[in-house]
């Protein structure tokens, strides 16, 4: 077991212990489990909705600590949904970064692992990602509907993450894309699996190989975005969607469960693609890595501009 695995296991053990504490206690219990470094949460008891915003501490991408926060977040949701103090029917994930939902994987970490020929690090990162997405796709094995709120661009792994949500609500003018082919790679955290089931294998491959950017309006026509909101109105539309469908919650959960039964996506399939992705990553050239690092620099400038 690596140090990362040990820390993850300790976090999950602490969350399970929290279930035995009084959830009204501000220093313990379920509520305390949602105090995470890079995820901001707010619970609405009227609609039994957990609103969450990503707050990546560096670039708006999925760094290793943010992934660990997601694992803890999912565990806490499961425990809360099982209880009476904080029942959860809907989970909404958005971003606190202006104009960006997520730019995807930790490219800086990828480049370093590739230079070090560290295949295990790439596989571990990828498998952690797809395990999170697989749980999200399955509503954390609870009667929970997951909603992706897109108020800014979703690229690479950010787009892949959204494909695991039951409902995606995006503001007009936002962009989606899978740019990995621009530096000699392919999206390895679920795009093939999710898109093939939604669009068919041929259309999925065409989208992945194009490397192009798609608008929210285009994805709405494809059925990958479920509702379009005007700029600045995404959160209001999500709240309206939950309020309008609250009485249909059980029926919607059953429909999503039936869809998974008809067209199952085993975790093993997602993990097998991760292994292929890690193999492909180690075949990248130094030129590919330099293009990857130029993207990292561009992401860093975005962060600096937002802070300014």
Buried (B, 14 or more C-beta within 10 A) or exposed (E): EEEBEEEBEEBBEEBEEBBEBEBEEEEBBBBBBBEBEBBBBEBBEEBBBBBBBBBBEBBBBBBBBBBBBBBBBBBBBBBBBEEEEBBBBBBBBBBBBEBBBBBBBBBBBBBBBBEEEBBEBBBBBBBBBBBBBBBBBBBBEBBBBBBBBBBBBBBBBBBBBBBBBBBBBBBBBBBBBBBBBEBBBBBBBBBBBBBBBBBEEEEBBEBBEEBEBBBBEBBBEEEBBBBBBEEEBBBEBBBBBBEEBBEEBEEBBEEBEEEBEEEEBEBEBBBEBBBEBBEBBEEBEEEBBEBBBEBBEEBEEBBEEEEE
